[in-house]
């Protein structure tokens, strides 16, 4: 097992380096750079910028160097000094910008993940066991609606309903009143209320998809020979379904953990913009639009690290759940 993990860690390091290089190149593929975008905005406001000033700005930001030199300088600083560079748009170190929104991003996304798995797995098991029952039809219908409705539209609907029922659309996670009295029980209650809509909106689509996955896998496992054998030996139905069928059916959900870790870091970008959430997603979108390469590249690099880490965790979970995979994968 140790040998397998070491091999995977080496492969992960190489993979992340390759991803970081391609990400850094792709960000700069559009014509121009951050200075060009900045000068264009100034010219739209009626200002005239001298050519020497433009060249000086490009030199100050390090954009006058070759692309390869820029990349190696950036990745070397990350590896040796954990320095992700300087954001052109925010005029601050990238680490400060990421740290500013990291806590809220992790909180929203972690609660969303808990909401997703705590609902999808039990509902998927129930729908498979009670196939074609009223409950199965209800959950299937809700699942189709949840998958078909865009998250941002669902957010608008819920905020509108919240405004109709309570007089507050619950836009954002922190209100002015909460900022004035942070360390109070009423602030905690208000913050908890404001978390409901983001968690439901961001988690709905993934929850509905996982319900269908869990249901189909459970239906497949219920009809297999080992289930019939266990039933013939007199084992209780609950033990058959939960101990044997559910453990085998959960494999595809465990395999999707790699994508979930990356989603934890960014959250749903469009939904976050609609609901005015202080998460990393809108920051990354703005960085890509303005070609703020160090900020955008750092965010995408962290996402790639989380993805490959999540893939390793998924493999270890699958090996723990399925002894045959453990026997074949850890050679």
LINNORMO-V297213 format. One record per backbone hydrogen bond with DSSP energy under -0.5 kcal/mol. CO is the residue of the C=O (numbers start at 1). NH is the residue of the N-H. Records with the same first field share a line. If there is no record, write none. Layout:
# LINNORMO-V297213
CO: NH  NH
This chain:
# LINNORMO-V297213
1: 5
2: 6
3: 7
4: 8
5: 9
6: 10
7: 11
8: 12
9: 13
10: 14
11: 15
12: 16
13: 17
14: 18
15: 19
16: 20
17: 21
18: 22
19: 23
20: 24
21: 25
22: 26
23: 27
24: 28
25: 28
26: 29
33: 37
34: 38
35: 39
36: 40
37: 41
38: 42
39: 43
40: 44
41: 45
42: 47
43: 46
47: 49
50: 54
51: 55
52: 56
53: 57
54: 58
55: 59
56: 60
57: 61
58: 63  64
59: 62
62: 65
66: 70
67: 71
68: 72
69: 73
70: 74
71: 75
72: 76
73: 77
74: 78
75: 79
76: 80
77: 81  83
78: 82
82: 84
85: 94
87: 91  92
92: 87
93: 96  97
94: 98
95: 99
96: 100
97: 101
98: 101  102
99: 103
101: 105
102: 106
103: 107
104: 108
105: 109
106: 110
107: 111
108: 112
109: 113
110: 114
111: 115
112: 116
113: 117
114: 118
115: 119
116: 120
117: 121
119: 123
120: 124
121: 125
122: 126
123: 127
124: 128
125: 129
126: 130
128: 131
130: 133
133: 137
134: 138
135: 139
136: 140
137: 141
138: 142
139: 143
140: 144
141: 145
142: 146
143: 147
144: 148
145: 149
148: 150
150: 154
151: 155
152: 156
153: 157
154: 158
155: 159
156: 160
157: 161
158: 162
159: 163
160: 164
161: 165
162: 166  167  168
163: 167
170: 172
175: 179
176: 180
177: 181
178: 181
182: 184
184: 188
185: 189
186: 190
187: 191
188: 192
189: 193
190: 194
191: 195
192: 196
193: 196  197
194: 198
195: 199
196: 200
197: 201
198: 202
199: 203
200: 204
201: 205
203: 207
204: 208
205: 209
206: 210
207: 211
208: 212
209: 213
210: 214
211: 215
212: 216
213: 217
214: 218
215: 219
216: 220
217: 221
218: 222
219: 223
221: 224
224: 227  228
225: 229
226: 230
227: 231
228: 232
229: 233
230: 235
231: 234
236: 240
237: 241
238: 242
239: 243  244
240: 244  245
241: 246
244: 248
245: 249
246: 250
248: 251
249: 252
250: 254
251: 255
252: 256
253: 256
254: 257
255: 258
256: 259  260
257: 261
258: 262
259: 263
260: 264
261: 265
262: 266
263: 267
266: 281
267: 269
268: 272
269: 273
270: 274
271: 275
272: 277
273: 276
275: 172
277: 279
279: 283
280: 284
281: 285
282: 286
283: 287
284: 288
285: 289
286: 290
287: 292
288: 291
291: 293
292: 296
293: 297
294: 298
295: 299
296: 300
297: 301
298: 302
299: 303
300: 304
301: 305
302: 306
303: 307
304: 308
305: 309
306: 310
307: 311
308: 312
309: 313
310: 314
311: 315
312: 316
313: 317
314: 318
315: 319
316: 320
317: 321
318: 322
321: 323
322: 326
323: 327
324: 328
325: 329
326: 330
328: 331
